[in-house]
Amino acid sequence: MSRALEGLTVLALEQATTLPFLTYRLAGDGARVIRVENPLRPDPNRFVGRDVLGEPDMRGYFLPNNCGKEAITLNLATPEGRALLHDLVARLPVDVVATNQRPRSYAALGIDEPTLRAVRRELIWLGISGFGPEHDEPAYDPVLQARAGFMALTGEPDGPPTPFGAPMVDLGAAEHAYGEVMKALYRRARPRCRPSPASIARSTRATRDASRTPRGCTRRSASGSRG
């Protein structure tokens, strides 16, 4: 397996499927991935599936997308929790911060791009949301399959709309976001093509926040899904 991202540190405020699948990909490429969860409300996927390890908060559905990661808890609703997060970003140092929290919570939790880039200028920031950064509506894979019309593409011809057998919107969003992280890392490694600010804010569920590109460099805007 490729270890191309060895030495890279990723801090992920993640839950459900889309972002955990993306950071699983990064961990597989050698990055150090640290999950950050709310101690009072952990990732609900922890409690889905069979208890294969004898640990009720590490059930079967949770394990495949989270192997190879570290995990900590921080209560970002408190000033102490936010201060600890910012200290981690600066001291480790963190290369990529990724979140699939609802957009309107970013500033309140101290995880918005301007706040974190003030802590570490070279940070790559990724936000994934269901319907773009201006919309706070929560979304899960079946909701987006239905609203995108994908359920009309599968099932019996005369039958009702049918979801895919796998969470294809979630997984597709993760693949789009993986590509955005790779482009941001490439730009950061080539100072002449480094955008200002160097941020990504697009996903399946999100709209990318375009940044300025120096003369002679090309900026591409990718569209996404959700997850």
C-alpha positions, 0 to 999 in steps of 0.5 A, a space after each residue: 500500500 502506498 505511504 505517500 502521505 506519511 508525515 502528514 497530520 489530519 484532524 477530523 471532526 467527523 461522524 457518519 460516513 462521508 468524512 470518515 471514509 475520506 480520512 480512512 483513505 488518507 490514513 491508508 496513504 500514510 497520514 496520521 488521522 486524529 478523530 475529534 468527537 464530542 464526549 457527550 454525543 459521539 459518532 452515532 455510527 459507533 453503535 450500529 452493527 454487531 458488537 464484534 469486539 466486545 466494545 459496545 461503542 465500536 460496533 461492526 458498521 463503525 470499524 471499516 471506515 475508522 481503522 488506522 486512526 487515533 481518536 480523542 474527545 473535546 467539548 468544543 462548546 466550552 472555551 477550554 475545549 476550543 483552546 485545546 483544539 487550537 493548541 493541537 493545530 499549532 503544536 502537532 502541527 496539523 496539516 489538514 483540518 476537516 469537518 462535516 459539522 453543520 456550517 452554522 456551527 463552525 464559528 461557535 465551535 471555533 473550527 471555521 477557516 479564518 479562526 483556524 488559519 489564524 492559528 496556522 497559516 499553512 493549514 488546509 481546511 475542508 468542510 463537507 455539508 449536505 447542501 452547501 455552506 450557506 445552508 444548515 439543513 442536515 443530510 444523510 445519504 438516502 435524503 440526498 439520493 431522493 432529492 437528487 433523483 437517484 432513487 428513480 434510476 434503480 428498482 423495478 420499472 413500475 415500482 416505487 423509488 428505490 435507494 442504492 444498496 450502498 451509500 453511493 452519495 456518501 462515498 462519491 462525496 468522499 472521493 470528490 473531497 479526497 481530490 480537493 485535498 490532493 490538489 490543495 497539498 499539491 498547491 501548498 508544495 508549489 509556492 508559486 501556485 499556492 492560493 491565498 488563502 489556501 483553503 478548500 471548502 467544497 464537497 458533495 454537500 458543499 460549495 467550494 469557497 474559491 480562492 485567488 490564484 497567482 498569475 500563471 496558475 490554474 484554479 479548478 472548481 470541482 462540484 461534489 455530492 454529499 455524505 
